[in-house]
């Protein structure tokens, strides 16, 4: 089972930037692993909440990041 999360990359990082994103209804995150560099992302909190409410726990998450 695979679940795709639509995300956008972000340039600003830090506590203040993360607070502003949360106030705007976004979830800040970082994708890392393997040999690739880490990518800071924004997730739509509404999509994340709906997914959690349905209790669909994926075995694999494919982040789709618009750069």
N, C-alpha and C positions, 0 to 999 in steps of 0.2 A: 504494500500500500504506500503510495506517495502523495504528499500534499505540497502544493506550490504556494509559496508566500510571495506576493508581489511587493517589491520594495524599491526605494529609490536611494541612490548613494547620497552621502552628505559630506560636506567639507568641514563644518565646524564640529568640534568635539568638546567635551568638558561638562561640568555640572550645570552651568548656566544654559548652555545650548540644549542639554537634555531636558531641563525644566521647561524651556520654551516649547520644545517639541511636544512634551506631554500636555501642556496647556492647550496646544493646538490640535489635540486628538491623535497624536502620532506616538509611536513607540520607538525609541532609539535602540539600536543594536549594532553588533559587530559580527561579521562572518569571517571565520578564520579556519585554517586547517590545511593539511597537506603542505605543498611547497609554495603555494600562492601567498601573496601578501594579504594582510587583514584589510577588510573593506568596511567602513562605517556606513550604516544604512538607517533608513526610516521605514517603519512598518505602519500600516493603517491599523489603528487600535480596534476599529469596528470589525474588521476582518478577523483579527486575532480573537476577539471576544466571542464572535459567533462560532468560530471553530471550537473554542474551549467549551462553549455551552452545549454543543452537540456531542461532546466527549469523543471526538474522533482523534484518537491518539495515533499519529503516523509512525511508521517504522523508518521512514526516510523523508526528510524535508528538502525540497529543491527550491532554494531562494532564487527568484527571478529579479535581478537588480538592473534597473534602468540607470545608465551612467550619463 
